[in-house]
Every structure is written in C-alpha cells, then in structure tokens.
Amino acid sequence: MLTGTLRAADPILYSFRRCPYAMRARLALAISATPYILREVKLSAKPAAMVAASAKGTVPVMVLADGTVIDQSLDIMRWALARHDPARWLARDDRDLIAQCDGPFKQALDRYKYPERHGADPRDHRESGVAFLRAVEAQAAPEFGLTDAAIIPFVRQFAGVDRGWFDALPLPHVHAWLNRFVDGPLYAAIMLRLAPWAPGDAPVRMPQPALP
C-alpha cells in the first residue's frame, strides 16, 4: 500500500473490500496497471463526497481527474482495459454470461445467502445458482479474461455460504478456477484491508503490481 499526496491526475475509486461489484472493478484496474486513489467506504456511513458524485449511493464509484464519474462496475472495467490491456482481457468478454451472472445468478445468490431477508427457501435458490455454475463449467477458457474477472467475485461469495457442499459439486473446472484465483497474486493485490476513508485522510495510492 502506498500513501502520499493526491495528484490531480489520479482517479478516485470509492470501494468496499468485499463487494463483488467493487472487486471486479479493482481487478480490471490492477491488471491494467491503472494508478488510482482507493477510498474504502463503510456502507452504513457513506461519505458525502461519494454520494455527491453518484446519487446511486452504492460502490463502486470512480471519479476521473476531469470530474467524469463512472459508477457502474462493468463500465469501470472496460474503461480501464481500453486504456491498457496487457493480458488481453477484452478479447475474452462474454456479455451473455456476464448478464446471466448479474441477473439470475445474483438473484439466486442473494436468496441463498440471505434467505431471511427474502422469505426464501435457500435450497431452491442454491440449485438455481448451480445451473449458472454448470454454464461456467461448460464454457471453461484456458486463460483468465474480463468475463472471469466479472463473475468470479460472485462465485466466490456463492462458494463461501457452504464451502463443504460447494466443494462436493462435480464441477472440476469451477473449483480449480476459483482456487487459482483466490490463491493468486491478482486477488491478493486487490484485497487490502483499509479503514474507512474520511476527509483529510492521507490518500492511499494503489501500486501497479507486477502480475503474470
């Protein structure tokens, strides 16, 4: 982690460490070696600067040097990779699979992980989630790309609800894919533990890690 004086050219990213939408934005920023200032957000006490930048009130929110605001995670990903794409992530952009993740799979994940909030039977929604994981298994690619980065934070959450059950699923590619990710340098690079940002704090300038 680097700290220092905020430069005028540094984009600012409002983020929350465990949010899968924010995670995928940070993944693209890391792999593209995009320098930025990271502001960790406490979701129950959102900073006024973030809400002023984006009325949606959720992370991620990126504010560019010219004041432009990008407040959708996939837009942040594609903006960063359009700048610099050394691992050719944009060549592996399956918009249909990402849409399945953000739609039916995210809905199933929420109801599986938080059934009490939705009055749901978690077992039903767990099975709906497995249908998406089978699609991921069937579309295994040899190299990690934008699609992987966009969906893997959500799969990580799904796996974490009941890891023993998840690990017993007959999905060898999904298991290997997820394990490589969470054990790898890219995941470590984006999962810094930071205190929530407050005005006047020293800026946290994200490094440009040497990633494979």
Buried (B, 14 or more C-beta within 10 A) or exposed (E): EEEEEEEEEBBBBBBBBEBBBBBBBBBBBBBBBBBBBBBBBEEEEBBEBBEEBBEEEBBBBBBBEEEEEBBBBBEBBBBBBEEEBEBEBBEBBBEEBBEBBBEBBBBBBBBBBEBEEBEBEBEEBBEBBBEBBBBBBEEEEEEBBBBBBBBBBBBBBBBEBBEEEBEEBEBEBBBEBBEEBEEEEBBEBBEBEBEBBEEEEEBBBBEBEEBE
